[in-house]
Amino acid sequence: MKQLAWVGLLVSTSLWAAEREAVYQKEIMPILEKSCLDCHGRDGKKPKGGFNATTLAGLEKGGKEEGPGITWGEVEKSSLYRLAHLGATNRADEMAMPPKDKKQPALTNEQLAKLKAWIENK
């Protein structure tokens, strides 16, 4: 019986990871391409702050200073969301992403909502 429970857990975990990756590719990556990748990983450049936004693994890991980029199910602990939200609401803050001196646009409310829903989807 325990083996069946483990198999069920492994299958559900695999489906969950596949769904995250699919949403990342379809909905999240286009947002990041416009606002984040010039500094965090486009064209093989060294990502600023050690935060590589070109892969899901890089997003989860986060950068050198702000902790994990994504803490699944806990948007407030996810530096990706916190700093993007700050960039949309207080771009003058030194931690806002993207910084106000860059040409990349801040995320819109709709983009922030997508990002938040994706992170909160446990």
Stockholm file with secondary structure:
# STOCKHOLM 1.0

chainA/1-122         MKQLAWVGLLVSTSLWAAEREAVYQKEIMPILEKSCLDCHGRDGKKPKGGFNATTLAGLEKGGKEEGPGITWGEVEKSSLYRLAHLGATNRADEMAMPPKDKKQPALTNEQLAKLKAWIENK
#=GR chainA/1-122 SS CHHHHHHHHHHHHHHHHHHHHHHIIIIIHHHHHHHTTTTTTGGGCCCGGGCCCSSHHHHHHCCSSSCCSCCTTCGGGCHHHHHHHHHHHCTTSTTCSSCTTSSSCCCCHHHHHHHHHHHHCC
#=GC SS_cons         CHHHHHHHHHHHHHHHHHHHHHHIIIIIHHHHHHHTTTTTTGGGCCCGGGCCCSSHHHHHHCCSSSCCSCCTTCGGGCHHHHHHHHHHHCTTSTTCSSCTTSSSCCCCHHHHHHHHHHHHCC
//
